[in-house]
Protein backbone atom coordinates (compact mmCIF):
# COMPACT_ATOMS: atom_id res chain seq x y z
CA UNK A 1 0.00 0.00 0.00
CA UNK A 2 1.18 3.51 -0.79
CA UNK A 3 -0.15 6.66 0.89
CA UNK A 4 0.51 9.84 -1.11
CA UNK A 5 -0.10 13.39 0.10
CA UNK A 6 0.94 16.67 -1.39
CA UNK A 7 1.61 20.36 -0.93
CA UNK A 8 2.66 19.91 2.67
CA UNK A 9 5.33 22.63 2.19
CA UNK A 10 8.15 20.17 2.81
CA UNK A 11 9.03 16.69 1.58
CA UNK A 12 8.74 13.60 3.74
CA UNK A 13 8.76 9.87 3.09
CA UNK A 14 8.74 6.91 5.38
CA UNK A 15 6.99 3.73 6.37
CA UNK A 16 3.78 3.07 8.26
CA UNK A 17 3.66 0.36 10.93
CA UNK A 18 0.79 -0.90 13.14
CA UNK A 19 2.96 -0.24 16.20
CA UNK A 20 4.23 3.20 15.24
CA UNK A 21 7.30 3.36 17.50
CA UNK A 22 8.31 -0.32 17.29
CA UNK A 23 10.90 -0.87 14.52
CA UNK A 24 10.20 -4.63 14.73
CA UNK A 25 6.56 -4.03 13.78
CA UNK A 26 5.92 -4.98 10.14
CA UNK A 27 5.78 -2.29 7.47
CA UNK A 28 2.23 -2.15 6.10
CA UNK A 29 2.54 0.88 3.82
CA UNK A 30 4.88 3.51 2.46
CA UNK A 31 4.02 7.18 2.93
CA UNK A 32 5.14 9.78 0.39
CA UNK A 33 4.53 13.48 1.00
CA UNK A 34 5.30 15.91 -1.79
CA UNK A 35 6.32 19.46 -1.07
CA UNK A 36 5.12 22.62 -2.70
CA UNK A 37 6.36 23.89 -6.04
CA UNK A 38 5.50 27.56 -5.57
CA UNK A 39 4.17 28.02 -2.02
CA UNK A 40 6.42 29.16 0.80
CA UNK A 41 8.14 26.26 2.55
CA UNK A 42 9.58 25.98 6.06
CA UNK A 43 13.01 27.27 5.01
CA UNK A 44 11.48 30.27 3.23
CA UNK A 45 9.49 31.13 6.35
CA UNK A 46 12.04 30.44 9.09
CA UNK A 47 15.43 30.40 7.38
CA UNK A 48 18.03 27.70 6.81
CA UNK A 49 19.04 27.60 10.47
CA UNK A 50 16.08 25.34 11.21
CA UNK A 51 17.26 22.50 8.96
CA UNK A 52 19.98 21.00 11.25
CA UNK A 53 17.65 21.12 14.25
CA UNK A 54 14.79 19.51 12.31
CA UNK A 55 17.09 16.74 11.02
CA UNK A 56 17.93 15.89 14.64
CA UNK A 57 14.50 16.34 16.19
CA UNK A 58 12.05 14.88 13.68
CA UNK A 59 13.54 11.33 13.57
CA UNK A 60 13.36 11.26 17.37
CA UNK A 61 9.66 12.09 17.46
CA UNK A 62 8.79 10.28 14.22
CA UNK A 63 11.26 7.38 13.72
CA UNK A 64 9.58 5.92 10.60
CA UNK A 65 10.60 8.96 8.53
CA UNK A 66 13.32 7.87 6.11
CA UNK A 67 13.58 11.10 4.12
CA UNK A 68 13.00 14.73 5.11
CA UNK A 69 13.68 17.86 3.07
CA UNK A 70 12.77 21.35 4.24
CA UNK A 71 14.77 23.27 1.67
CA UNK A 72 13.59 22.66 -1.88
CA UNK A 73 10.49 23.50 -3.90
CA UNK A 74 9.64 20.23 -5.62
CA UNK A 75 7.20 18.26 -7.61
CA UNK A 76 6.94 14.60 -6.75
CA UNK A 77 6.63 11.88 -9.34
CA UNK A 78 5.35 8.50 -8.13
CA UNK A 79 5.21 5.48 -10.45
CA UNK A 80 3.68 2.31 -9.02
CA UNK A 81 3.38 -1.00 -10.84
CA UNK A 82 2.61 -4.46 -9.46
CA UNK A 83 6.36 -5.13 -9.39
CA UNK A 84 7.86 -1.89 -8.09
CA UNK A 85 7.48 1.66 -6.84
CA UNK A 86 9.61 4.63 -7.85
CA UNK A 87 9.45 8.08 -6.29
CA UNK A 88 11.36 11.12 -7.54
CA UNK A 89 11.55 14.49 -5.81
CA UNK A 90 12.48 17.00 -8.52
CA UNK A 91 13.32 20.54 -7.42
CA UNK A 92 13.25 23.87 -9.19
CA UNK A 93 16.17 26.21 -8.57
CA UNK A 94 13.75 29.15 -8.46
CA UNK A 95 10.01 29.65 -8.31
CA UNK A 96 10.14 33.21 -9.63
CA UNK A 97 10.90 32.34 -13.29
CA UNK A 98 8.54 30.63 -15.74
CA UNK A 99 11.10 28.00 -16.84
CA UNK A 100 13.43 27.23 -13.95
CA UNK A 101 16.25 24.72 -14.09
CA UNK A 102 15.19 21.43 -12.48
CA UNK A 103 17.29 18.85 -10.64
CA UNK A 104 16.73 15.57 -8.82
CA UNK A 105 16.89 15.92 -5.03
CA UNK A 106 16.06 12.36 -3.99
CA UNK A 107 14.72 9.15 -5.45
CA UNK A 108 13.27 5.99 -3.97
CA UNK A 109 13.47 2.83 -6.04
CA UNK A 110 12.07 -0.37 -4.51
CA UNK A 111 12.65 0.80 -0.92
CA UNK A 112 16.20 2.10 -1.52
CA UNK A 113 16.91 5.82 -1.30
CA UNK A 114 19.30 7.70 -3.52
CA UNK A 115 19.88 11.22 -2.20
CA UNK A 116 21.30 13.93 -4.42
CA UNK A 117 22.92 17.01 -2.84
KEMI-346838 format. One record per residue: residue in one letter; x, z, y of N, C-alpha, C in turn. Coordinates in steps of 0.2 Angstrom, whole numbers, padded with zeros to 4 digits. Example, Ala and Ser with C-alpha at 12.3 -4.5 7.8 and 13.67 -1.06 7.14 Angstrom:
> a | 0066 | 0039 | -0028 | 0062 | 0039 | -0022 | 0066 | 0039 | -0016
> s | 0064 | 0035 | -0011 | 0068 | 0036 | -0005 | 0064 | 0039 | 0000
This chain:
> x | 0004 | 0000 | -0006 | 0000 | 0000 | 0000 | 0004 | 0000 | 0006
> x | 0002 | -0004 | 0011 | 0006 | -0004 | 0018 | 0001 | -0002 | 0023
> x | 0003 | 0002 | 0027 | -0001 | 0004 | 0033 | 0003 | 0002 | 0039
> x | 0000 | -0003 | 0043 | 0003 | -0006 | 0049 | -0001 | -0003 | 0055
> x | 0002 | -0001 | 0060 | 0000 | 0001 | 0067 | 0004 | -0003 | 0072
> x | 0001 | -0004 | 0078 | 0005 | -0007 | 0083 | 0004 | -0004 | 0090
> x | 0008 | -0006 | 0095 | 0008 | -0005 | 0102 | 0008 | 0003 | 0103
> x | 0013 | 0006 | 0099 | 0013 | 0013 | 0100 | 0019 | 0015 | 0105
> x | 0022 | 0010 | 0108 | 0027 | 0011 | 0113 | 0033 | 0013 | 0111
> x | 0034 | 0014 | 0104 | 0041 | 0014 | 0101 | 0040 | 0012 | 0094
> x | 0045 | 0011 | 0090 | 0045 | 0008 | 0083 | 0047 | 0013 | 0078
> x | 0043 | 0014 | 0073 | 0044 | 0019 | 0068 | 0042 | 0016 | 0061
> x | 0046 | 0017 | 0056 | 0044 | 0015 | 0049 | 0046 | 0021 | 0045
> x | 0042 | 0022 | 0039 | 0044 | 0027 | 0035 | 0039 | 0026 | 0029
> x | 0039 | 0032 | 0025 | 0035 | 0032 | 0019 | 0030 | 0037 | 0019
> x | 0024 | 0036 | 0016 | 0019 | 0041 | 0015 | 0019 | 0044 | 0008
> x | 0018 | 0051 | 0008 | 0018 | 0055 | 0002 | 0012 | 0059 | 0002
> x | 0009 | 0061 | -0004 | 0004 | 0066 | -0004 | 0006 | 0073 | -0002
> x | 0012 | 0075 | -0004 | 0015 | 0081 | -0001 | 0020 | 0079 | 0004
> x | 0018 | 0079 | 0010 | 0021 | 0076 | 0016 | 0028 | 0078 | 0017
> x | 0030 | 0085 | 0016 | 0037 | 0087 | 0017 | 0041 | 0088 | 0010
> x | 0038 | 0086 | 0005 | 0042 | 0086 | -0002 | 0045 | 0080 | -0003
> x | 0051 | 0079 | -0003 | 0054 | 0073 | -0004 | 0054 | 0071 | -0012
> x | 0052 | 0075 | -0016 | 0051 | 0074 | -0023 | 0044 | 0071 | -0024
> x | 0040 | 0072 | -0020 | 0033 | 0069 | -0020 | 0033 | 0061 | -0020
> x | 0029 | 0058 | -0024 | 0030 | 0051 | -0025 | 0028 | 0047 | -0018
> x | 0031 | 0042 | -0017 | 0029 | 0037 | -0011 | 0023 | 0033 | -0013
> x | 0017 | 0034 | -0009 | 0011 | 0031 | -0011 | 0010 | 0025 | -0006
> x | 0014 | 0024 | 0000 | 0013 | 0019 | 0004 | 0019 | 0019 | 0009
> x | 0019 | 0013 | 0012 | 0024 | 0012 | 0018 | 0021 | 0012 | 0024
> x | 0023 | 0015 | 0029 | 0020 | 0015 | 0036 | 0025 | 0011 | 0041
> x | 0022 | 0006 | 0044 | 0026 | 0002 | 0049 | 0022 | 0002 | 0056
> x | 0026 | 0005 | 0061 | 0023 | 0005 | 0067 | 0027 | 0000 | 0072
> x | 0023 | -0004 | 0075 | 0026 | -0009 | 0080 | 0026 | -0006 | 0087
> x | 0031 | -0007 | 0090 | 0032 | -0005 | 0097 | 0028 | -0010 | 0102
> x | 0029 | -0009 | 0108 | 0026 | -0013 | 0113 | 0030 | -0019 | 0115
> x | 0028 | -0025 | 0117 | 0032 | -0030 | 0119 | 0033 | -0029 | 0127
> x | 0027 | -0028 | 0130 | 0027 | -0028 | 0138 | 0026 | -0021 | 0141
> x | 0023 | -0017 | 0137 | 0021 | -0010 | 0140 | 0027 | -0006 | 0141
> x | 0027 | -0001 | 0145 | 0032 | 0004 | 0146 | 0033 | 0008 | 0139
> x | 0039 | 0009 | 0137 | 0041 | 0013 | 0131 | 0044 | 0019 | 0133
> x | 0045 | 0024 | 0129 | 0048 | 0030 | 0130 | 0054 | 0030 | 0134
> x | 0059 | 0026 | 0133 | 0065 | 0025 | 0136 | 0064 | 0023 | 0144
> x | 0059 | 0018 | 0145 | 0057 | 0016 | 0151 | 0055 | 0022 | 0155
> x | 0051 | 0026 | 0152 | 0047 | 0032 | 0156 | 0052 | 0038 | 0157
> x | 0056 | 0039 | 0152 | 0060 | 0045 | 0152 | 0068 | 0044 | 0152
> x | 0070 | 0038 | 0152 | 0077 | 0037 | 0152 | 0080 | 0037 | 0145
> x | 0087 | 0035 | 0145 | 0090 | 0034 | 0138 | 0093 | 0041 | 0136
> x | 0093 | 0046 | 0140 | 0095 | 0052 | 0138 | 0091 | 0056 | 0133
> x | 0085 | 0053 | 0132 | 0080 | 0056 | 0127 | 0082 | 0054 | 0120
> x | 0085 | 0048 | 0119 | 0086 | 0045 | 0113 | 0090 | 0049 | 0108
> x | 0096 | 0052 | 0110 | 0100 | 0056 | 0105 | 0096 | 0062 | 0103
> x | 0092 | 0065 | 0107 | 0088 | 0071 | 0106 | 0083 | 0069 | 0101
> x | 0079 | 0064 | 0102 | 0074 | 0062 | 0098 | 0077 | 0060 | 0091
> x | 0083 | 0057 | 0090 | 0085 | 0055 | 0084 | 0087 | 0061 | 0080
> x | 0088 | 0067 | 0083 | 0090 | 0073 | 0079 | 0083 | 0077 | 0078
> x | 0079 | 0077 | 0082 | 0072 | 0081 | 0082 | 0067 | 0078 | 0077
> x | 0066 | 0071 | 0078 | 0060 | 0068 | 0074 | 0061 | 0069 | 0067
> x | 0067 | 0067 | 0064 | 0068 | 0068 | 0057 | 0067 | 0075 | 0054
> x | 0068 | 0080 | 0058 | 0067 | 0087 | 0056 | 0059 | 0088 | 0056
> x | 0055 | 0086 | 0060 | 0048 | 0087 | 0060 | 0044 | 0082 | 0057
> x | 0047 | 0076 | 0055 | 0044 | 0071 | 0051 | 0049 | 0068 | 0047
> x | 0051 | 0071 | 0041 | 0056 | 0069 | 0037 | 0055 | 0062 | 0034
> x | 0049 | 0060 | 0033 | 0048 | 0053 | 0030 | 0050 | 0047 | 0034
> x | 0051 | 0048 | 0040 | 0053 | 0043 | 0045 | 0060 | 0040 | 0043
> x | 0060 | 0034 | 0041 | 0067 | 0031 | 0039 | 0070 | 0027 | 0045
> x | 0066 | 0025 | 0050 | 0068 | 0021 | 0055 | 0064 | 0023 | 0062
> x | 0068 | 0024 | 0067 | 0065 | 0026 | 0074 | 0069 | 0022 | 0079
> x | 0065 | 0019 | 0084 | 0068 | 0015 | 0089 | 0064 | 0017 | 0095
> x | 0067 | 0020 | 0100 | 0064 | 0021 | 0107 | 0066 | 0017 | 0112
> x | 0071 | 0012 | 0111 | 0074 | 0008 | 0116 | 0071 | 0001 | 0118
> x | 0069 | -0002 | 0112 | 0068 | -0009 | 0113 | 0061 | -0011 | 0114
> x | 0059 | -0016 | 0117 | 0052 | -0019 | 0117 | 0053 | -0025 | 0112
> x | 0048 | -0024 | 0107 | 0048 | -0028 | 0101 | 0041 | -0031 | 0099
> x | 0042 | -0036 | 0095 | 0036 | -0038 | 0091 | 0038 | -0037 | 0084
> x | 0033 | -0035 | 0080 | 0035 | -0034 | 0073 | 0032 | -0039 | 0069
> x | 0036 | -0042 | 0064 | 0033 | -0047 | 0059 | 0033 | -0043 | 0052
> x | 0027 | -0043 | 0049 | 0027 | -0041 | 0042 | 0024 | -0046 | 0038
> x | 0028 | -0047 | 0032 | 0026 | -0052 | 0027 | 0026 | -0049 | 0021
> x | 0020 | -0049 | 0018 | 0018 | -0045 | 0012 | 0016 | -0050 | 0006
> x | 0019 | -0050 | 0001 | 0017 | -0054 | -0005 | 0016 | -0049 | -0011
> x | 0013 | -0052 | -0016 | 0013 | -0047 | -0022 | 0020 | -0045 | -0025
> x | 0025 | -0049 | -0023 | 0032 | -0047 | -0026 | 0036 | -0043 | -0021
> x | 0035 | -0044 | -0014 | 0039 | -0040 | -0009 | 0036 | -0039 | -0003
> x | 0040 | -0035 | 0001 | 0037 | -0034 | 0008 | 0044 | -0035 | 0013
> x | 0043 | -0038 | 0018 | 0048 | -0039 | 0023 | 0045 | -0037 | 0030
> x | 0049 | -0033 | 0034 | 0047 | -0031 | 0040 | 0053 | -0033 | 0045
> x | 0052 | -0036 | 0051 | 0057 | -0038 | 0056 | 0055 | -0035 | 0062
> x | 0059 | -0031 | 0066 | 0058 | -0029 | 0072 | 0062 | -0034 | 0077
> x | 0059 | -0038 | 0081 | 0062 | -0043 | 0085 | 0061 | -0041 | 0092
> x | 0067 | -0040 | 0096 | 0067 | -0037 | 0103 | 0068 | -0043 | 0108
> x | 0065 | -0042 | 0114 | 0066 | -0046 | 0119 | 0071 | -0042 | 0124
> x | 0076 | -0046 | 0127 | 0081 | -0043 | 0131 | 0078 | -0041 | 0138
> x | 0072 | -0044 | 0140 | 0069 | -0042 | 0146 | 0061 | -0044 | 0145
> x | 0057 | -0040 | 0148 | 0050 | -0042 | 0148 | 0048 | -0044 | 0155
> x | 0053 | -0046 | 0159 | 0051 | -0048 | 0166 | 0052 | -0056 | 0167
> x | 0054 | -0059 | 0162 | 0054 | -0066 | 0162 | 0050 | -0070 | 0156
> x | 0047 | -0076 | 0158 | 0043 | -0079 | 0153 | 0046 | -0081 | 0146
> x | 0052 | -0082 | 0146 | 0056 | -0084 | 0140 | 0062 | -0080 | 0139
> x | 0061 | -0074 | 0137 | 0067 | -0070 | 0136 | 0071 | -0072 | 0130
> x | 0077 | -0070 | 0130 | 0081 | -0070 | 0124 | 0079 | -0065 | 0119
> x | 0078 | -0067 | 0112 | 0076 | -0062 | 0107 | 0082 | -0061 | 0102
> x | 0081 | -0055 | 0099 | 0086 | -0053 | 0094 | 0083 | -0048 | 0089
> x | 0086 | -0048 | 0083 | 0084 | -0044 | 0078 | 0087 | -0037 | 0079
> x | 0082 | -0032 | 0079 | 0084 | -0025 | 0080 | 0085 | -0022 | 0073
> x | 0080 | -0023 | 0068 | 0080 | -0020 | 0062 | 0076 | -0024 | 0057
> x | 0078 | -0024 | 0051 | 0074 | -0027 | 0046 | 0073 | -0023 | 0039
> x | 0067 | -0023 | 0036 | 0066 | -0020 | 0030 | 0065 | -0025 | 0025
> x | 0069 | -0025 | 0020 | 0067 | -0030 | 0014 | 0067 | -0026 | 0008
> x | 0061 | -0026 | 0005 | 0060 | -0023 | -0002 | 0063 | -0016 | -0002
> x | 0061 | -0012 | 0003 | 0063 | -0005 | 0004 | 0070 | -0003 | 0006
> x | 0074 | -0009 | 0008 | 0081 | -0008 | 0010 | 0081 | -0010 | 0018
> x | 0084 | -0005 | 0022 | 0085 | -0006 | 0029 | 0091 | -0010 | 0031
> x | 0091 | -0015 | 0035 | 0097 | -0018 | 0038 | 0096 | -0017 | 0046
> x | 0100 | -0012 | 0049 | 0099 | -0011 | 0056 | 0104 | -0015 | 0060
> x | 0102 | -0018 | 0065 | 0106 | -0022 | 0070 | 0107 | -0019 | 0076
> x | 0114 | -0018 | 0079 | 0115 | -0014 | 0085 | 0112 | -0018 | 0091
